Amino acid sequence: MKSKITLKELAKLLNVSVSTVSKALHDSPEISPKTVERVKELAALHNYRPNPVAVNLKSSKSGTIGVIIPNISNAFFAEVLSGIEAQAQRDGLQVITYISNESLDREKQIVDMLTSGFVDGVLMAISEETQRQGEYDHIFNMIDYNIPVVLYDRIDFEMPVDKVGVDDKKIFYDATKILQAKGLKKIGIATSIHHMGVGKLRITGYKDALKSKEDFFIANSARKASLKEKLLSLLLDKKVDALLCTDFESTMMASRLAYENNIRIPRDLKIIGFLSENIAGYLSPSISYIDQFPNKIGVKAMDLLVKRINGLSSEKYNQEIIDTKLVHLESTDF
């Protein structure tokens, strides 16, 4: 009788990662046809089957959805969750929320619980540490256990799942071009998330709009002290006349440093950042921001997951891009 084998054992025999095996078994275009054939041949030889507990439980729906949030202190994710909850109520589903706190180990613990099969599907934003270390085997295991997964917000990953988010690269390309069109020459970018996928895309959009390295003015650090030092250099030494901020922390720091150093916004410095509507308008001066419509992201992510659970998705994998809007307040004064 042919012996049964696990996903990890298959990966070890083939000398590849678990994610490569999972992608190959799901016919991902990221994997070469030769590797796909090799993986499937070995899987067939050893009578490989997905996790039987998850497969059996999948036949009887629980009416429960698991949601993994990387950072509950971020207002963006709170608003995404609000959209998820609203859509879940309309669909008659219950939501169980887990917080990874941007930790790979915690994310693994959560995924291990979810693969026991007590949820019908999972909505997930991948943690910062997971992205930094590039370790996704636990997520591919969940996919391999036939648990429907939808990634939201952080979607720049080659995974055989549905995804919903925004076009981070285009957002910053367009914002940079808008500032250029107003005659601004020294446009800087500030970021505390340059090591994450969304941060990298936003920086790429900025660079693509400017084209010349001589025009790049970048303050990037995940450490507050270092980011502050680099931002001060842009403001006081380079004297940039506009700043694009990729995240909440860099936006708030830029606004504060400008105030502390008598840099007048918007006369001396224009700022476009990432803030929620509830915060941007209460700053003085108010800060122009990119509205990602997080509530819509949550609603759409839930909608995609429900369709996938009920077998109503015609596409192999869907990727939905939510349109964003640049909201001009006092800091741009256009």
Phi and psi in degrees as GROMACS dihedral restraints (atoms count N, CA, C in turn):
[ dihedral_restraints ]
;  ai    aj    ak    al  type     phi  dphi    fc
    3     4     5     6     1   -68.3    20    10
    4     5     6     7     1   137.6    20    10
    6     7     8     9     1   -79.7    20    10
    7     8     9    10     1   147.5    20    10
    9    10    11    12     1   -82.8    20    10
   10    11    12    13     1   158.1    20    10
   12    13    14    15     1  -145.6    20    10
   13    14    15    16     1   150.1    20    10
   15    16    17    18     1   -93.9    20    10
   16    17    18    19     1   168.6    20    10
   18    19    20    21     1   -61.6    20    10
   19    20    21    22     1   -42.8    20    10
   21    22    23    24     1   -65.0    20    10
   22    23    24    25     1   -37.8    20    10
   24    25    26    27     1   -67.5    20    10
   25    26    27    28     1   -38.0    20    10
   27    28    29    30     1   -60.4    20    10
   28    29    30    31     1   -46.7    20    10
   30    31    32    33     1   -60.8    20    10
   31    32    33    34     1   -39.5    20    10
   33    34    35    36     1   -66.4    20    10
   34    35    36    37     1   -42.9    20    10
   36    37    38    39     1   -63.1    20    10
   37    38    39    40     1   -36.4    20    10
   39    40    41    42     1   -87.4    20    10
   40    41    42    43     1    -9.3    20    10
   42    43    44    45     1    60.1    20    10
   43    44    45    46     1    43.6    20    10
   45    46    47    48     1  -134.0    20    10
   46    47    48    49     1   174.8    20    10
   48    49    50    51     1   -79.7    20    10
   49    50    51    52     1   161.4    20    10
   51    52    53    54     1   -61.1    20    10
   52    53    54    55     1   -37.8    20    10
   54    55    56    57     1   -63.2    20    10
   55    56    57    58     1   -37.3    20    10
   57    58    59    60     1   -64.2    20    10
   58    59    60    61     1   -42.7    20    10
   60    61    62    63     1   -63.0    20    10
   61    62    63    64     1   -45.3    20    10
   63    64    65    66     1   -62.0    20    10
   64    65    66    67     1   -44.4    20    10
   66    67    68    69     1   -61.9    20    10
   67    68    69    70     1   -41.8    20    10
   69    70    71    72     1   -63.5    20    10
   70    71    72    73     1   -42.6    20    10
   72    73    74    75     1   -66.5    20    10
   73    74    75    76     1   -22.8    20    10
   75    76    77    78     1  -102.3    20    10
   76    77    78    79     1    14.1    20    10
   78    79    80    81     1    57.0    20    10
   79    80    81    82     1    41.8    20    10
   81    82    83    84     1   -67.1    20    10
   82    83    84    85     1   134.3    20    10
   84    85    86    87     1   -65.6    20    10
   85    86    87    88     1   -12.8    20    10
   87    88    89    90     1   -71.7    20    10
   88    89    90    91     1   -22.1    20    10
   90    91    92    93     1  -100.1    20    10
   91    92    93    94     1   136.6    20    10
   93    94    95    96     1   -65.1    20    10
   94    95    96    97     1   148.1    20    10
   96    97    98    99     1   -54.8    20    10
   97    98    99   100     1   -36.1    20    10
   99   100   101   102     1   -63.6    20    10
  100   101   102   103     1   -43.7    20    10
  102   103   104   105     1   -68.0    20    10
  103   104   105   106     1   -40.4    20    10
  105   106   107   108     1   -58.1    20    10
  106   107   108   109     1   -45.1    20    10
  108   109   110   111     1   -63.7    20    10
  109   110   111   112     1   -42.5    20    10
  111   112   113   114     1   -64.4    20    10
  112   113   114   115     1   -42.9    20    10
  114   115   116   117     1   -64.0    20    10
  115   116   117   118     1   -47.2    20    10
  117   118   119   120     1   -66.3    20    10
  118   119   120   121     1   -35.3    20    10
  120   121   122   123     1   -64.1    20    10
  121   122   123   124     1   -45.4    20    10
  123   124   125   126     1   -68.9    20    10
  124   125   126   127     1   -37.1    20    10
  126   127   128   129     1   -62.1    20    10
  127   128   129   130     1   -42.7    20    10
  129   130   131   132     1   -66.9    20    10
  130   131   132   133     1   -39.6    20    10
  132   133   134   135     1   -60.4    20    10
  133   134   135   136     1   -38.3    20    10
  135   136   137   138     1   -99.5    20    10
  136   137   138   139     1    13.3    20    10
  138   139   140   141     1    56.9    20    10
  139   140   141   142     1    43.9    20    10
  141   142   143   144     1   -66.2    20    10
  142   143   144   145     1   137.2    20    10
  144   145   146   147     1  -137.7    20    10
  145   146   147   148     1   147.3    20    10
  147   148   149   150     1   -61.1    20    10
  148   149   150   151     1   164.8    20    10
  150   151   152   153     1   -48.6    20    10
  151   152   153   154     1   117.8    20    10
  153   154   155   156     1   -67.0    20    10
  154   155   156   157     1   -32.1    20    10
  156   157   158   159     1   -64.7    20    10
  157   158   159   160     1   -46.5    20    10
  159   160   161   162     1   -64.6    20    10
  160   161   162   163     1   -40.3    20    10
  162   163   164   165     1   -63.8    20    10
  163   164   165   166     1   -43.6    20    10
  165   166   167   168     1   -65.7    20    10
  166   167   168   169     1   -44.2    20    10
  168   169   170   171     1   -66.9    20    10
  169   170   171   172     1   -27.5    20    10
  171   172   173   174     1   -63.6    20    10
  172   173   174   175     1   -26.0    20    10
  174   175   176   177     1   -70.4    20    10
  175   176   177   178     1   -22.5    20    10
  177   178   179   180     1  -121.0    20    10
  178   179   180   181     1   111.5    20    10
  180   181   182   183     1   -72.0    20    10
  181   182   183   184     1   144.3    20    10
  183   184   185   186     1   -94.6    20    10
  184   185   186   187     1   -18.1    20    10
  186   187   188   189     1    75.3    20    10
  187   188   189   190     1    19.1    20    10
  189   190   191   192     1  -124.5    20    10
  190   191   192   193     1   138.0    20    10
  192   193   194   195     1  -117.7    20    10
  193   194   195   196     1   134.6    20    10
  195   196   197   198     1   -93.3    20    10
  196   197   198   199     1   133.5    20    10
  198   199   200   201     1  -122.6    20    10
  199   200   201   202     1   125.7    20    10
  201   202   203   204     1  -107.5    20    10
  202   203   204   205     1   119.7    20    10
  204   205   206   207     1  -111.8    20    10
  205   206   207   208     1   131.9    20    10
  207   208   209   210     1   -78.0    20    10
  208   209   210   211     1   -26.9    20    10
  210   211   212   213     1  -158.0    20    10
  211   212   213   214     1   102.2    20    10
  213   214   215   216     1   -73.9    20    10
  214   215   216   217     1   -18.3    20    10
  216   217   218   219     1   -75.3    20    10
  217   218   219   220     1   -14.4    20    10
  219   220   221   222     1   -82.2    20    10
  220   221   222   223     1   119.5    20    10
  222   223   224   225     1   -59.4    20    10
  223   224   225   226     1   -29.9    20    10
  225   226   227   228     1   -58.1    20    10
  226   227   228   229     1   -49.2    20    10
  228   229   230   231     1   -69.7    20    10
  229   230   231   232     1   -30.8    20    10
  231   232   233   234     1   -62.7    20    10
  232   233   234   235     1   -39.5    20    10
  234   235   236   237     1   -72.2    20    10
  235   236   237   238     1   -35.6    20    10
  237   238   239   240     1   -60.4    20    10
  238   239   240   241     1   -45.8    20    10
  240   241   242   243     1   -61.1    20    10
  241   242   243   244     1   -37.3    20    10
  243   244   245   246     1   -60.2    20    10
  244   245   246   247     1   -42.2    20    10
  246   247   248   249     1   -65.2    20    10
  247   248   249   250     1   -40.6    20    10
  249   250   251   252     1   -61.7    20    10
  250   251   252   253     1   -47.7    20    10
  252   253   254   255     1   -61.6    20    10
  253   254   255   256     1   -42.1    20    10
  255   256   257   258     1   -62.8    20    10
  256   257   258   259     1   -44.6    20    10
  258   259   260   261     1   -68.4    20    10
  259   260   261   262     1   -36.9    20    10
  261   262   263   264     1   -62.3    20    10
  262   263   264   265     1   -40.5    20    10
  264   265   266   267     1   -63.1    20    10
  265   266   267   268     1   -41.2    20    10
  267   268   269   270     1   -63.9    20    10
  268   269   270   271     1   -32.3    20    10
  270   271   272   273     1   -91.0    20    10
  271   272   273   274     1     0.9    20    10
  273   274   275   276     1    70.7    20    10
  274   275   276   277     1    33.5    20    10
  276   277   278   279     1  -114.8    20    10
  277   278   279   280     1   155.5    20    10
  279   280   281   282     1  -101.5    20    10
  280   281   282   283     1   145.9    20    10
  282   283   284   285     1  -116.9    20    10
  283   284   285   286     1   129.8    20    10
  285   286   287   288     1  -110.8    20    10
  286   287   288   289     1   121.9    20    10
  288   289   290   291     1  -103.4    20    10
  289   290   291   292     1   134.5    20    10
  291   292   293   294     1  -123.3    20    10
  292   293   294   295     1   144.9    20    10
  294   295   296   297     1  -115.7    20    10
  295   296   297   298     1   120.6    20    10
  297   298   299   300     1   -83.4    20    10
  298   299   300   301     1   -16.2    20    10
  300   301   302   303     1    53.8    20    10
  301   302   303   304     1    36.9    20    10
  303   304   305   306     1    59.4    20    10
  304   305   306   307     1    22.9    20    10
  306   307   308   309     1  -106.3    20    10
  307   308   309   310     1   130.4    20    10
  309   310   311   312     1   -64.3    20    10
  310   311   312   313     1   -46.5    20    10
  312   313   314   315     1   -61.6    20    10
  313   314   315   316     1   -44.3    20    10
  315   316   317   318     1   -64.4    20    10
  316   317   318   319     1   -39.7    20    10
  318   319   320   321     1   -61.4    20    10
  319   320   321   322     1   -41.4    20    10
  321   322   323   324     1   -61.8    20    10
  322   323   324   325     1   -42.2    20    10
  324   325   326   327     1   -60.5    20    10
  325   326   327   328     1   -43.9    20    10
  327   328   329   330     1   -63.5    20    10
  328   329   330   331     1   -47.2    20    10
  330   331   332   333     1   -61.6    20    10
  331   332   333   334     1   -39.6    20    10
  333   334   335   336     1   -58.4    20    10
  334   335   336   337     1   -41.4    20    10
  336   337   338   339     1   -65.2    20    10
  337   338   339   340     1   -43.0    20    10
  339   340   341   342     1   -69.0    20    10
  340   341   342   343     1   -28.3    20    10
  342   343   344   345     1   -75.8    20    10
  343   344   345   346     1    -1.4    20    10
  345   346   347   348     1   -72.1    20    10
  346   347   348   349     1   -13.2    20    10
  348   349   350   351     1    96.0    20    10
  349   350   351   352     1    12.5    20    10
  351   352   353   354     1   -89.1    20    10
  352   353   354   355     1    -0.4    20    10
  354   355   356   357     1  -117.1    20    10
  355   356   357   358     1   154.1    20    10
  357   358   359   360     1   -82.7    20    10
  358   359   360   361     1   -22.2    20    10
  360   361   362   363     1  -172.3    20    10
  361   362   363   364     1   171.7    20    10
  363   364   365   366     1  -134.7    20    10
  364   365   366   367     1   133.6    20    10
  366   367   368   369     1  -105.7    20    10
  367   368   369   370     1   132.8    20    10
  369   370   371   372     1  -147.6    20    10
  370   371   372   373     1   134.2    20    10
  372   373   374   375     1  -111.3    20    10
  373   374   375   376     1   121.7    20    10
  375   376   377   378     1   -70.3    20    10
  376   377   378   379     1   139.7    20    10
  378   379   380   381     1   -69.4    20    10
  379   380   381   382     1   158.6    20    10
  381   382   383   384     1   -60.6    20    10
  382   383   384   385     1   -45.2    20    10
  384   385   386   387     1   -66.4    20    10
  385   386   387   388     1   -36.2    20    10
  387   388   389   390     1   -61.0    20    10
  388   389   390   391     1   -44.4    20    10
  390   391   392   393     1   -65.6    20    10
  391   392   393   394     1   -42.9    20    10
  393   394   395   396     1   -63.6    20    10
  394   395   396   397     1   -38.4    20    10
  396   397   398   399     1   -90.4    20    10
  397   398   399   400     1   -11.3    20    10
  399   400   401   402     1    63.4    20    10
  400   401   402   403     1    34.0    20    10
  402   403   404   405     1  -108.4    20    10
  403   404   405   406     1   106.2    20    10
  405   406   407   408     1  -121.6    20    10
  406   407   408   409     1    10.0    20    10
  408   409   410   411     1   -58.2    20    10
  409   410   411   412     1   -38.2    20    10
  411   412   413   414     1   -64.0    20    10
  412   413   414   415     1   -31.6    20    10
  414   415   416   417     1   -74.0    20    10
  415   416   417   418     1   -41.3    20    10
  417   418   419   420     1   -65.6    20    10
  418   419   420   421     1   -31.2    20    10
  420   421   422   423     1   -61.8    20    10
  421   422   423   424     1   -43.6    20    10
  423   424   425   426     1   -62.0    20    10
  424   425   426   427     1   -42.3    20    10
  426   427   428   429     1   -62.4    20    10
  427   428   429   430     1   -42.4    20    10
  429   430   431   432     1   -65.8    20    10
  430   431   432   433     1   -25.3    20    10
  432   433   434   435     1   -81.1    20    10
  433   434   435   436     1    11.4    20    10
  435   436   437   438     1    64.0    20    10
  436   437   438   439     1    29.5    20    10
  438   439   440   441     1   -93.2    20    10
  439   440   441   442     1   117.3    20    10
  441   442   443   444     1   -58.4    20    10
  442   443   444   445     1   132.3    20    10
  444   445   446   447     1  -128.7    20    10
  445   446   447   448     1   136.1    20    10
  447   448   449   450     1  -123.6    20    10
  448   449   450   451     1   124.2    20    10
  450   451   452   453     1   -87.5    20    10
  451   452   453   454     1   138.1    20    10
  453   454   455   456     1  -126.7    20    10
  454   455   456   457     1   150.1    20    10
  456   457   458   459     1    66.3    20    10
  457   458   459   460     1   -66.3    20    10
  459   460   461   462     1   -91.2    20    10
  460   461   462   463     1    89.9    20    10
  462   463   464   465     1  -120.3    20    10
  463   464   465   466     1    11.0    20    10
  465   466   467   468     1   -86.4    20    10
  466   467   468   469     1    54.6    20    10
  468   469   470   471     1  -132.3    20    10
  469   470   471   472     1   141.3    20    10
  471   472   473   474     1   -84.4    20    10
  472   473   474   475     1    89.9    20    10
  474   475   476   477     1  -132.6    20    10
  475   476   477   478     1   144.5    20    10
  477   478   479   480     1   -79.4    20    10
  478   479   480   481     1    63.5    20    10
  480   481   482   483     1  -142.3    20    10
  481   482   483   484     1   166.7    20    10
  483   484   485   486     1   -76.2    20    10
  484   485   486   487     1   151.9    20    10
  486   487   488   489     1  -143.0    20    10
  487   488   489   490     1   149.4    20    10
  489   490   491   492     1  -143.8    20    10
  490   491   492   493     1   132.6    20    10
  492   493   494   495     1  -172.8    20    10
  493   494   495   496     1  -154.0    20    10
  495   496   497   498     1  -121.9    20    10
  496   497   498   499     1   167.2    20    10
  498   499   500   501     1   -90.4    20    10
  499   500   501   502     1    87.0    20    10
  501   502   503   504     1   -61.9    20    10
  502   503   504   505     1   -37.5    20    10
  504   505   506   507     1   -64.8    20    10
  505   506   507   508     1   -46.5    20    10
  507   508   509   510     1   -66.0    20    10
  508   509   510   511     1   -37.3    20    10
  510   511   512   513     1   -55.1    20    10
  511   512   513   514     1   -47.8    20    10
  513   514   515   516     1   -81.3    20    10
  514   515   516   517     1   -26.4    20    10
  516   517   518   519     1   -62.9    20    10
  517   518   519   520     1   -50.0    20    10
  519   520   521   522     1   -64.9    20    10
  520   521   522   523     1   -41.5    20    10
  522   523   524   525     1   -63.9    20    10
  523   524   525   526     1   -39.7    20    10
  525   526   527   528     1   -64.8    20    10
  526   527   528   529     1   -42.3    20    10
  528   529   530   531     1   -64.1    20    10
  529   530   531   532     1   -36.2    20    10
  531   532   533   534     1   -63.4    20    10
  532   533   534   535     1   -43.4    20    10
  534   535   536   537     1   -65.6    20    10
  535   536   537   538     1   -40.5    20    10
  537   538   539   540     1   -61.7    20    10
  538   539   540   541     1   -41.3    20    10
  540   541   542   543     1   -63.7    20    10
  541   542   543   544     1   -21.5    20    10
  543   544   545   546     1   -89.7    20    10
  544   545   546   547     1     8.1    20    10
  546   547   548   549     1    88.0    20    10
  547   548   549   550     1     8.3    20    10
  549   550   551   552     1   -79.4    20    10
  550   551   552   553     1   131.3    20    10
  552   553   554   555     1  -102.5    20    10
  553   554   555   556     1   -44.2    20    10
  555   556   557   558     1  -101.1    20    10
  556   557   558   559     1    90.8    20    10
  558   559   560   561     1  -105.0    20    10
  559   560   561   562     1   120.2    20    10
  561   562   563   564     1  -103.9    20    10
  562   563   564   565     1   168.3    20    10
  564   565   566   567     1  -134.0    20    10
  565   566   567   568     1   135.8    20    10
  567   568   569   570     1  -121.1    20    10
  568   569   570   571     1   135.6    20    10
  570   571   572   573     1  -153.3    20    10
  571   572   573   574     1   139.5    20    10
  573   574   575   576     1  -108.9    20    10
  574   575   576   577     1     5.7    20    10
  576   577   578   579     1  -124.5    20    10
  577   578   579   580     1    29.8    20    10
  579   580   581   582     1   -64.9    20    10
  580   581   582   583     1   -20.5    20    10
  582   583   584   585     1   -87.0    20    10
  583   584   585   586     1    -6.2    20    10
  585   586   587   588     1   -99.5    20    10
  586   587   588   589     1   159.0    20    10
  588   589   590   591     1   -56.7    20    10
  589   590   591   592     1   -46.9    20    10
  591   592   593   594     1   -65.1    20    10
  592   593   594   595     1   -37.4    20    10
  594   595   596   597     1   -64.7    20    10
  595   596   597   598     1   -43.7    20    10
  597   598   599   600     1   -61.3    20    10
  598   599   600   601     1   -40.9    20    10
  600   601   602   603     1   -66.3    20    10
  601   602   603   604     1   -39.2    20    10
  603   604   605   606     1   -67.3    20    10
  604   605   606   607     1   -39.0    20    10
  606   607   608   609     1   -65.8    20    10
  607   608   609   610     1   -40.0    20    10
  609   610   611   612     1   -62.2    20    10
  610   611   612   613     1   -41.8    20    10
  612   613   614   615     1   -61.6    20    10
  613   614   615   616     1   -42.2    20    10
  615   616   617   618     1   -60.6    20    10
  616   617   618   619     1   -47.7    20    10
  618   619   620   621     1   -66.0    20    10
  619   620   621   622     1   -40.2    20    10
  621   622   623   624     1   -62.8    20    10
  622   623   624   625     1   -34.1    20    10
  624   625   626   627     1   -72.0    20    10
  625   626   627   628     1   -35.8    20    10
  627   628   629   630     1   -85.1    20    10
  628   629   630   631     1   -34.2    20    10
  630   631   632   633     1    73.5    20    10
  631   632   633   634     1   -50.5    20    10
  633   634   635   636     1   -90.3    20    10
  634   635   636   637     1   132.3    20    10
  636   637   638   639     1   -60.5    20    10
  637   638   639   640     1   -28.0    20    10
  639   640   641   642     1   -65.4    20    10
  640   641   642   643     1   -19.9    20    10
  642   643   644   645     1   -93.4    20    10
  643   644   645   646     1    -2.9    20    10
  645   646   647   648     1   -81.1    20    10
  646   647   648   649     1   129.5    20    10
  648   649   650   651     1  -131.9    20    10
  649   650   651   652     1   101.7    20    10
  651   652   653   654     1  -121.4    20    10
  652   653   654   655     1   129.0    20    10
  654   655   656   657     1  -115.7    20    10
  655   656   657   658     1   109.7    20    10
  657   658   659   660     1  -136.9    20    10
  658   659   660   661     1   123.7    20    10
  660   661   662   663     1  -169.5    20    10
  661   662   663   664     1   141.0    20    10
  663   664   665   666     1   -83.2    20    10
  664   665   666   667     1   -11.7    20    10
  666   667   668   669     1   -94.9    20    10
  667   668   669   670     1   130.8    20    10
  669   670   671   672     1   -59.1    20    10
  670   671   672   673     1   -44.7    20    10
  672   673   674   675     1   -62.6    20    10
  673   674   675   676     1   -42.5    20    10
  675   676   677   678     1   -68.7    20    10
  676   677   678   679     1   -41.6    20    10
  678   679   680   681     1   -63.5    20    10
  679   680   681   682     1   -40.2    20    10
  681   682   683   684     1   -61.4    20    10
  682   683   684   685     1   -44.5    20    10
  684   685   686   687     1   -60.7    20    10
  685   686   687   688     1   -44.7    20    10
  687   688   689   690     1   -69.8    20    10
  688   689   690   691     1   -36.4    20    10
  690   691   692   693     1   -66.5    20    10
  691   692   693   694     1   -40.6    20    10
  693   694   695   696     1   -61.3    20    10
  694   695   696   697     1   -36.0    20    10
  696   697   698   699     1   -64.1    20    10
  697   698   699   700     1   -41.8    20    10
  699   700   701   702     1   -65.2    20    10
  700   701   702   703     1   -40.0    20    10
  702   703   704   705     1   -77.4    20    10
  703   704   705   706     1   -42.0    20    10
  705   706   707   708     1   -98.0    20    10
  706   707   708   709     1   -37.4    20    10
  708   709   710   711     1   -91.1    20    10
  709   710   711   712     1   -52.1    20    10
  711   712   713   714     1   -78.9    20    10
  712   713   714   715     1   -24.2    20    10
  714   715   716   717     1    53.2    20    10
  715   716   717   718     1    52.6    20    10
  717   718   719   720     1   -63.0    20    10
  718   719   720   721     1   148.8    20    10
  720   721   722   723     1  -103.8    20    10
  721   722   723   724     1     1.3    20    10
  723   724   725   726     1  -154.7    20    10
  724   725   726   727     1   147.9    20    10
  726   727   728   729     1  -132.4    20    10
  727   728   729   730     1   131.5    20    10
  729   730   731   732     1  -102.4    20    10
  730   731   732   733     1   128.3    20    10
  732   733   734   735     1  -115.3    20    10
  733   734   735   736     1   128.3    20    10
  735   736   737   738     1   -84.0    20    10
  736   737   738   739     1    -8.8    20    10
  738   739   740   741     1  -157.8    20    10
  739   740   741   742     1   172.1    20    10
  741   742   743   744     1   -59.9    20    10
  742   743   744   745     1   -48.1    20    10
  744   745   746   747     1   -62.0    20    10
  745   746   747   748     1   -46.3    20    10
  747   748   749   750     1   -67.9    20    10
  748   749   750   751     1   -33.0    20    10
  750   751   752   753     1   -65.2    20    10
  751   752   753   754     1   -49.0    20    10
  753   754   755   756     1   -65.7    20    10
  754   755   756   757     1   -38.1    20    10
  756   757   758   759     1   -67.0    20    10
  757   758   759   760     1   -41.5    20    10
  759   760   761   762     1   -62.1    20    10
  760   761   762   763     1   -43.4    20    10
  762   763   764   765     1   -62.5    20    10
  763   764   765   766     1   -43.3    20    10
  765   766   767   768     1   -67.8    20    10
  766   767   768   769     1   -43.5    20    10
  768   769   770   771     1   -66.2    20    10
  769   770   771   772     1   -35.7    20    10
  771   772   773   774     1   -62.7    20    10
  772   773   774   775     1   -43.9    20    10
  774   775   776   777     1   -62.3    20    10
  775   776   777   778     1   -45.4    20    10
  777   778   779   780     1   -66.5    20    10
  778   779   780   781     1   -24.0    20    10
  780   781   782   783     1  -110.7    20    10
  781   782   783   784     1    20.3    20    10
  783   784   785   786     1    56.8    20    10
  784   785   786   787     1    33.3    20    10
  786   787   788   789     1   -92.6    20    10
  787   788   789   790     1   116.0    20    10
  789   790   791   792     1   -81.9    20    10
  790   791   792   793     1   127.1    20    10
  792   793   794   795     1  -104.7    20    10
  793   794   795   796     1   126.6    20    10
  795   796   797   798     1   -98.9    20    10
  796   797   798   799     1     3.4    20    10
  798   799   800   801     1   -60.2    20    10
  799   800   801   802     1   -47.8    20    10
  801   802   803   804     1   -93.5    20    10
  802   803   804   805     1   -25.8    20    10
  804   805   806   807     1  -148.8    20    10
  805   806   807   808     1   126.8    20    10
  807   808   809   810     1   -95.3    20    10
  808   809   810   811     1   142.8    20    10
  810   811   812   813     1  -132.2    20    10
  811   812   813   814     1   134.3    20    10
  813   814   815   816     1  -125.2    20    10
  814   815   816   817     1   126.4    20    10
  816   817   818   819     1  -133.6    20    10
  817   818   819   820     1  -170.4    20    10
  819   820   821   822     1  -114.7    20    10
  820   821   822   823     1   103.5    20    10
  822   823   824   825     1  -139.0    20    10
  823   824   825   826     1   165.1    20    10
  825   826   827   828     1   -86.3    20    10
  826   827   828   829     1   158.5    20    10
  828   829   830   831     1   -57.8    20    10
  829   830   831   832     1   -34.3    20    10
  831   832   833   834     1   -71.1    20    10
  832   833   834   835     1   -20.4    20    10
  834   835   836   837     1  -101.2    20    10
  835   836   837   838     1   -44.2    20    10
  837   838   839   840     1   -54.4    20    10
  838   839   840   841     1   -43.3    20    10
  840   841   842   843     1   -74.5    20    10
  841   842   843   844     1   -14.7    20    10
  843   844   845   846     1   -95.7    20    10
  844   845   846   847     1    -6.3    20    10
  846   847   848   849     1   -78.0    20    10
  847   848   849   850     1   160.0    20    10
  849   850   851   852     1  -131.0    20    10
  850   851   852   853     1   110.1    20    10
  852   853   854   855     1   -71.6    20    10
  853   854   855   856     1   161.8    20    10
  855   856   857   858     1   -66.6    20    10
  856   857   858   859     1   146.1    20    10
  858   859   860   861     1  -104.4    20    10
  859   860   861   862     1   125.9    20    10
  861   862   863   864     1   -62.7    20    10
  862   863   864   865     1   144.5    20    10
  864   865   866   867     1  -147.4    20    10
  865   866   867   868     1   161.7    20    10
  867   868   869   870     1   -91.0    20    10
  868   869   870   871     1   118.0    20    10
  870   871   872   873     1   -89.6    20    10
  871   872   873   874     1   114.2    20    10
  873   874   875   876     1   -90.8    20    10
  874   875   876   877     1    -2.2    20    10
  876   877   878   879     1    50.8    20    10
  877   878   879   880     1    61.3    20    10
  879   880   881   882     1   -59.2    20    10
  880   881   882   883     1   -33.0    20    10
  882   883   884   885     1   -60.8    20    10
  883   884   885   886     1   -41.3    20    10
  885   886   887   888     1   -64.7    20    10
  886   887   888   889     1   -37.6    20    10
  888   889   890   891     1   -60.2    20    10
  889   890   891   892     1   -44.0    20    10
  891   892   893   894     1   -63.3    20    10
  892   893   894   895     1   -44.8    20    10
  894   895   896   897     1   -61.9    20    10
  895   896   897   898     1   -46.2    20    10
  897   898   899   900     1   -67.8    20    10
  898   899   900   901     1   -39.0    20    10
  900   901   902   903     1   -60.7    20    10
  901   902   903   904     1   -43.6    20    10
  903   904   905   906     1   -65.5    20    10
  904   905   906   907     1   -40.4    20    10
  906   907   908   909     1   -61.6    20    10
  907   908   909   910     1   -45.0    20    10
  909   910   911   912     1   -62.0    20    10
  910   911   912   913     1   -41.1    20    10
  912   913   914   915     1   -66.1    20    10
  913   914   915   916     1   -43.4    20    10
  915   916   917   918     1   -62.5    20    10
  916   917   918   919     1   -41.9    20    10
  918   919   920   921     1   -62.6    20    10
  919   920   921   922     1   -40.7    20    10
  921   922   923   924     1   -66.3    20    10
  922   923   924   925     1   -42.6    20    10
  924   925   926   927     1   -61.0    20    10
  925   926   927   928     1   -40.2    20    10
  927   928   929   930     1   -89.5    20    10
  928   929   930   931     1     6.3    20    10
  930   931   932   933     1    68.7    20    10
  931   932   933   934     1    30.0    20    10
  933   934   935   936     1  -102.3    20    10
  934   935   936   937     1     3.1    20    10
  936   937   938   939     1   -86.7    20    10
  937   938   939   940     1   120.4    20    10
  939   940   941   942     1   -78.7    20    10
  940   941   942   943     1   -29.8    20    10
  942   943   944   945     1   -82.3    20    10
  943   944   945   946     1   152.4    20    10
  945   946   947   948     1   -61.8    20    10
  946   947   948   949     1   -50.9    20    10
  948   949   950   951     1  -141.7    20    10
  949   950   951   952     1   137.4    20    10
  951   952   953   954     1  -104.2    20    10
  952   953   954   955     1   144.9    20    10
  954   955   956   957     1  -131.3    20    10
  955   956   957   958     1   111.8    20    10
  957   958   959   960     1  -101.8    20    10
  958   959   960   961     1   127.1    20    10
  960   961   962   963     1  -107.8    20    10
  961   962   963   964     1   119.3    20    10
  963   964   965   966     1   -85.7    20    10
  964   965   966   967     1   131.2    20    10
  966   967   968   969     1   -67.4    20    10
  967   968   969   970     1   140.2    20    10
  969   970   971   972     1  -106.4    20    10
  970   971   972   973     1   173.7    20    10
  972   973   974   975     1  -143.8    20    10
  973   974   975   976     1   133.1    20    10
  975   976   977   978     1   -86.8    20    10
  976   977   978   979     1   115.1    20    10
  978   979   980   981     1   -97.9    20    10
  979   980   981   982     1   111.7    20    10
  981   982   983   984     1   -83.7    20    10
  982   983   984   985     1   121.1    20    10
  984   985   986   987     1  -118.4    20    10
  985   986   987   988     1  -154.0    20    10
  987   988   989   990     1   -67.0    20    10
  988   989   990   991     1   -25.9    20    10
  990   991   992   993     1   -74.0    20    10
  991   992   993   994     1   -11.5    20    10
  993   994   995   996     1  -112.8    20    10
  994   995   996   997     1   -33.4    20    10
  996   997   998   999     1    53.4    20    10
  997   998   999  1000     1    42.0    20    10
